[in-house]
Amino acid sequence: MQYDALIVGGGASGLMAACALARRGRHVVLLERQNRVGRKLLSTGNGRCNLTNLNASAGDYHGSRQAARAALKAWPPNRVMDLFGELGIPCRADEAGRVYPMSNHAASVLDALRLCCDEHGVDTRTDFAVAALKKVGGGFEAVPADGQAVRARLALVCTGGLAAPKLGACGDGYRLLEGLGHAISPRFPAIAALKTPPEAVRGLKGIRAEGGIALLVNGEIVREEAGELLFSETGVSGIAAMQLARQANEALRAGKHCTVRMDFMPGIDARAALKARADKLPLRRMEDFLSGIVPKRLGQTLAKAAGLDMALPAGELKPAQIDALAAVLNGWTLPVTATLGFDQAQVTAGGAALQGFDIRTMQSLRCPGLFAAGELLDVDGDCGGFNLQWAWSSALIATEAMDALL
Ligand SMILES: Cc1cc2nc3c(=O)[nH]c(=O)nc-3n(C[C@H](O)[C@H](O)[C@H](O)COP(=O)(O)OP(=O)(O)OC[C@H]3O[C@@H](n4cnc5c(N)ncnc54)[C@H](O)[C@@H]3O)c2cc1C
């Protein structure tokens, strides 16, 4: 049997594409390598699925910003939200514009997409790993490792990136597209924890602190974020730190020197504050002196980083020692040696080069009738709903163009 469209990958973009085409009456087969569709979706937004962001703009994206801009123009966040409303998922936004399903459950987003597929007759085949995608006669053939090949007039590849292999990420899609003439840009983790020398963060595992964090490349600030910083035995994470990973990786890959500067008293002159504190608490030893401004263990690490003896009472601090302590409170600086790898990353930077696609339709310029969408392509967004926004919008652009060809 020949389908109108075959979709490789039943993740966010593949499911959305299958729904959109099937709702237009198209005969669709959705091929998913894992034993169920949408596994990664269930883990998004800490199980709440931050499905888009009302403030999304091209500046929230990296790789091909042009493609991100085109997708946002065709399918802006409000239009995506309306579509989810039609699928049974009313949404609401938080103060930062991050949009979640009203249920606050990622599972309901997956259910809505899955049910829409079922209700509109999508032939969903799980445990179907597409090993080869071939152009044949009037269409495409998706060949599994073993079993029967599937044919369709048009093909859409939505196999995602390399981030979070435990949730099914693999590199298959790059190979499939390469086989059809596409170039793949180098890939590296984005939205991932930063690694620092372990001795610098020893003892801080699990410690959280609010603050500002800046990434410096060769001494120049390239990006600043604020929010909760979470320390581990290998470095620092938390959304603010993870947002810096893409640029850190880019710089490190280019052989540049990277550091992070953390400010635990943002907007406050730590020197004056510490001086007043030392006057109030002259007997307080350095091991406890910063406790209350930051968690105790972090306070001890900062005091050590400032070169202070843990037994020294605050009343005996010399002006230069107060300066040193203020410097680490307002700007503790650590080298960034790497980021965590794809195992722990949320998104893939790099991927199938957009030069090979018409970004108005997501159709291949190398192989007519072939389309691609989602994280597989060389577009990645910051944390905050931007990556799913790209997955939905690129898939929806593709399906509109596919529908027009059918
Ligand atoms: C822990 C975590 C939390 C996240 N939270 C958010 C969030 O809240 N908001 C946000 O915007 N983004 C978030 N992201 C990123 C977002 O989930 C992804 O960018 C998005 O899922 C990409 O969609 P996709 O359809 O391109 O790929 P995926 O959703 O990864 O789907 C690809 C599918 O293709 C299948 N596949 C691969 N190869 C083959 C093959 N050969 N044959 C058949 N099937 C194949 C895979 O099994 C998979 O099911 C998060 C990511 C992670 C890891």
Ligand as a Chemical Component Dictionary entry (heavy atoms), coordinates in Angstrom:
data_LIG
# 
_chem_comp.id                   LIG 
_chem_comp.type                 NON-POLYMER 
_chem_comp.pdbx_formal_charge   0 
_chem_comp.three_letter_code    LIG 
# 
loop_
_chem_comp_atom.comp_id 
_chem_comp_atom.atom_id 
_chem_comp_atom.alt_atom_id 
_chem_comp_atom.type_symbol 
_chem_comp_atom.charge 
_chem_comp_atom.model_Cartn_x 
_chem_comp_atom.model_Cartn_y 
_chem_comp_atom.model_Cartn_z 
_chem_comp_atom.pdbx_ordinal 
LIG C1  C1  C 0 15.005 16.345 29.610 1  
LIG C2  C2  C 0 14.572 17.270 28.499 2  
LIG C3  C3  C 0 13.658 18.284 28.770 3  
LIG C4  C4  C 0 13.278 19.155 27.755 4  
LIG N1  N1  N 0 12.346 20.118 28.048 5  
LIG C5  C5  C 0 11.944 20.969 27.069 6  
LIG C6  C6  C 0 10.930 21.934 27.330 7  
LIG O1  O1  O 0 10.315 21.953 28.399 8  
LIG N2  N2  N 0 10.622 22.804 26.334 9  
LIG C7  C7  C 0 11.239 22.757 25.104 10 
LIG O2  O2  O 0 10.915 23.588 24.248 11 
LIG N3  N3  N 0 12.150 21.806 24.808 12 
LIG C8  C8  C 0 12.508 20.912 25.758 13 
LIG N4  N4  N 0 13.422 19.940 25.466 14 
LIG C9  C9  C 0 13.904 19.800 24.058 15 
LIG C10 C10 C 0 12.806 19.124 23.207 16 
LIG O3  O3  O 0 12.287 18.010 23.887 17 
LIG C11 C11 C 0 13.340 18.670 21.851 18 
LIG O4  O4  O 0 14.010 19.729 21.212 19 
LIG C12 C12 C 0 12.207 18.140 20.972 20 
LIG O5  O5  O 0 11.631 16.992 21.549 21 
LIG C13 C13 C 0 12.701 17.819 19.577 22 
LIG O6  O6  O 0 11.632 17.261 18.855 23 
LIG P1  P1  P 0 11.933 16.305 17.623 24 
LIG O7  O7  O 0 10.625 15.813 17.133 25 
LIG O8  O8  O 0 12.827 16.979 16.681 26 
LIG O9  O9  O 0 12.770 15.099 18.238 27 
LIG P2  P2  P 0 12.352 14.042 19.357 28 
LIG O10 O10 O 0 11.248 14.545 20.179 29 
LIG O11 O11 O 0 13.626 13.631 19.997 30 
LIG O12 O12 O 0 11.779 12.816 18.511 31 
LIG C14 C14 C 0 12.558 12.097 17.584 32 
LIG C15 C15 C 0 11.955 10.701 17.468 33 
LIG O13 O13 O 0 12.532 10.031 16.349 34 
LIG C16 C16 C 0 12.712 8.673  16.688 35 
LIG N5  N5  N 0 13.710 8.115  15.778 36 
LIG C17 C17 C 0 15.026 8.392  15.724 37 
LIG N6  N6  N 0 15.616 7.659  14.755 38 
LIG C18 C18 C 0 14.648 6.921  14.172 39 
LIG C19 C19 C 0 14.631 5.951  13.121 40 
LIG N7  N7  N 0 15.752 5.599  12.460 41 
LIG N8  N8  N 0 13.461 5.364  12.767 42 
LIG C20 C20 C 0 12.310 5.717  13.431 43 
LIG N9  N9  N 0 12.270 6.594  14.465 44 
LIG C21 C21 C 0 13.423 7.193  14.808 45 
LIG C22 C22 C 0 13.163 8.748  18.138 46 
LIG O14 O14 O 0 12.985 7.511  18.791 47 
LIG C23 C23 C 0 12.245 9.844  18.685 48 
LIG O15 O15 O 0 11.041 9.326  19.197 49 
LIG C24 C24 C 0 13.825 19.036 26.449 50 
LIG C25 C25 C 0 14.728 18.005 26.181 51 
LIG C26 C26 C 0 15.107 17.126 27.189 52 
LIG C27 C27 C 0 16.066 16.016 26.873 53 
# 
loop_
_chem_comp_bond.comp_id 
_chem_comp_bond.atom_id_1 
_chem_comp_bond.atom_id_2 
_chem_comp_bond.value_order 
_chem_comp_bond.pdbx_ordinal 
LIG C1  C2  SING 1  
LIG C2  C3  SING 2  
LIG C2  C26 DOUB 3  
LIG C3  C4  DOUB 4  
LIG C4  N1  SING 5  
LIG C4  C24 SING 6  
LIG N1  C5  DOUB 7  
LIG C5  C6  SING 8  
LIG C5  C8  SING 9  
LIG C6  O1  DOUB 10 
LIG C6  N2  SING 11 
LIG N2  C7  SING 12 
LIG C7  O2  DOUB 13 
LIG C7  N3  SING 14 
LIG N3  C8  DOUB 15 
LIG C8  N4  SING 16 
LIG N4  C9  SING 17 
LIG N4  C24 SING 18 
LIG C9  C10 SING 19 
LIG C10 O3  SING 20 
LIG C10 C11 SING 21 
LIG C11 O4  SING 22 
LIG C11 C12 SING 23 
LIG C12 O5  SING 24 
LIG C12 C13 SING 25 
LIG C13 O6  SING 26 
LIG O6  P1  SING 27 
LIG P1  O7  DOUB 28 
LIG P1  O8  SING 29 
LIG P1  O9  SING 30 
LIG O9  P2  SING 31 
LIG P2  O10 DOUB 32 
LIG P2  O11 SING 33 
LIG P2  O12 SING 34 
LIG O12 C14 SING 35 
LIG C14 C15 SING 36 
LIG C15 O13 SING 37 
LIG C15 C23 SING 38 
LIG O13 C16 SING 39 
LIG C16 N5  SING 40 
LIG C16 C22 SING 41 
LIG N5  C17 SING 42 
LIG N5  C21 SING 43 
LIG C17 N6  DOUB 44 
LIG N6  C18 SING 45 
LIG C18 C19 SING 46 
LIG C18 C21 DOUB 47 
LIG C19 N7  SING 48 
LIG C19 N8  DOUB 49 
LIG N8  C20 SING 50 
LIG C20 N9  DOUB 51 
LIG N9  C21 SING 52 
LIG C22 O14 SING 53 
LIG C22 C23 SING 54 
LIG C23 O15 SING 55 
LIG C24 C25 DOUB 56 
LIG C25 C26 SING 57 
LIG C26 C27 SING 58 
# 
